[in-house]
């Protein structure tokens, strides 16, 4: 009897193992298919986002249709639309309406930017909020003389930059840029392209700061599409990963990675000096003050010699422009009075309206970005003094007494400290 029971148990054991194996296999298959499903869904979502963000062919078609019908013209039009020696490479777009690509123009490389919809601009005579042109490239109209166009440009600059005494010089500079074929005159299609481009802060800055070291050079344009100098390293941290990889990296770990992949400290110091010099360029420059409203690391880059180069200047706006944009905006807290990421004013609780005075100057924002960047790996003999100066810089406010003098003093002290430490190295 006992032998019979043992034999029955022995016979049942394989069935038990087989059932357990089948359960484990089903469980493995279920989780495998679940992982495949979730992964496919994520990849599809990202691909859909990519196709929405990267609409280069649509952009080219819009521009070239306007060029071929004689509406617009510019130095890049023939190469883009007729000869096809200017073409789009890797997509860099982060927003559907702001198309951005690596561009190749003959043997030159750059970055092509194109607006997929009319750029918002301010009509200071009637409205305080941005509005859009009814028709793209509608101004100036046929029959407009060069003198009338100059008056249009002058009025635009007066509204954007304030009543500067040298605006006429800037108007003449714009006309020389607008004359794409350099025949000594500005045609109506060239004027339409120039007018559309002047609505864009980045284009205006590139023209104003065209001789400055840290501003990328304008290579050409067609309509409101333009190509600018390419920057080799497109972040302060010098590391760029594919979007699929970025998707699975936690933000905290990514910040640690960023710090690990920074250049050596003397090279970081040289890049930082470049940023401080750019702050000088836009602070009460030849045509007024510009405000940096997004000082994130992704908007700053550097070249092979570790000279700072701006990558994206679309959120650097004229102070007068910003004042008109933000003043009298309805608010409940100070958080409602923000333009971009970094231009903040205060909320007047008695009127429930935003004030027009920006709280933090460009230098304080730049130092906030540079603080961790410079202190990590800083030489021991200057670390304490560097930290002290950076803290004073971050604390700088627009409302401080003698702000401009304090601004210049802090900026010069920081540059001197950094330059003194690296001036004898190969990185200088």
Helices and strands as residue ranges (DSSP letters): H 2-53, H 56-68, H 77-77, I 78-82, E 86-91, E 98-105, E 108-115, H 146-161, H 167-178, H 188-198, H 201-208, E 218-222, E 225-229, H 243-247, H 251-260, H 265-282, E 290-292, G 297-299, E 300-302, E 308-310, E 316-318, H 319-326, G 334-336, E 338-339, E 343-344, E 347-348, E 353-354, H 362-375, H 380-394, H 403-422
